[in-house]
């Protein structure tokens, strides 16, 4: 039993529990345990008005919520405004039906881990996932928390929001409070679990005519032979029109030391965009024939994040440091990435010495690339596998895969300025044309 619970309620454990008013909680997280945090996430993910939630969180922090009464389908408390005006606030939550309770209890008995934890008066977090897979929602979803308040607000007001935040602290102490809200108290649940567990153990041991016969199975040969008559797989999901919105980490609670909330939001937004792109590629015809992308190194991924996202200056500085680059080197690297991804970045930053045979082939390509009417630019060797165009801010670089990159000079650096091409003349033409515009 929770230390917050008032005296005189234990006898009505399955009908109603009342918890004394909790002290203010300035500057600390509202929930410490998995159950408390899960309740808050469900509340914040389904709220229609985040401003009301913020005001409610502030009320709860300041200790404005009185004793909380919890009974099936309803939580109640008196909540005070800053001016001392008190309002009775109720939040209603749909109870599980008898059929749903029957399925939930069977599910718990079916899992040795679940029933052992529950009979030990511990609510296992995986129970929520397993229940959801069976079509039973323990945590509230959109529209599940129905507010009623004396302030006569039509939706969640700061008072009902404060009550919900206070419930998160109660769940820290005793997650069985959630089951009471869904219709049954701790004692009733545990008694029913013990009865079902004992009945199942007795029934499994013997039948009316002696020991129970082993359950009939299907031979491996028969199961394999039936593979072609199985129902077809369901249709793949439809591609959303845009990537999902990342969660907002804008709360009144300061993050833990060393945690950069802005950086986490930036990474979450990037993950949503990448997931959307990967799903689009997976749903495209012929996707199974597409080459698998190589894993990026931390240095490459830092450049990709800058090239494809919009990091703040502080995040870009962290990415530069984490990738071993100076801040001034990160933007040219990002421009190269936008042109051609990791291969373009390698053309910018990596220098390699072609073998004599590869170098001979490259020189032959350069000699033949401008045969015909097109004038051949004057090329001057500028290092291993590199040739600079005389009289122009352009350079050709040979990549390890035999393709050519045309680079433009920017602040004493040669930066890839167009896609690679197996033909050096084609690669250079686009860059020279752009320079003339």
ABEGO torsion letter per residue (X at the ends): XBAABBBGAAAAAAABBBBBBBBBBBGBBABABAAAAAAAAAAAAABABAAAAAAAAAAAAAGABBBBBBBBGBBBBBBBBAAGBBBBBBBBBBBBBAAAAAAAAAAAAABAAAAAAAAAGBBBAAAAAAAAAAGBBABBBBGABBBBBAAGBABBBAAAAAAAAAAAAAAAABAAAAAAAAGBBAAAAAAAAAAAAAAAAAAAABBAAEBBBBBBBBBAAAAAAAAAABBBBBBBBBBBABBBBBBBABBABBBBBGBBAAAAAAAAAAAAAAAAAAAAAAABBGAAABBBBBBBBAAAAAAAAAAABBBBAAAAAAAAAAAGBBAAAAAAAAAAAAAAEAAAAAAAABBBBBBAAAAAAAAAAAAAAABEABBBBBBBBAEBGBBBBBGBBBBBBBBAAGBBBBBBBBGGBBBBABBBBABAAAAAAAAAAAAAX
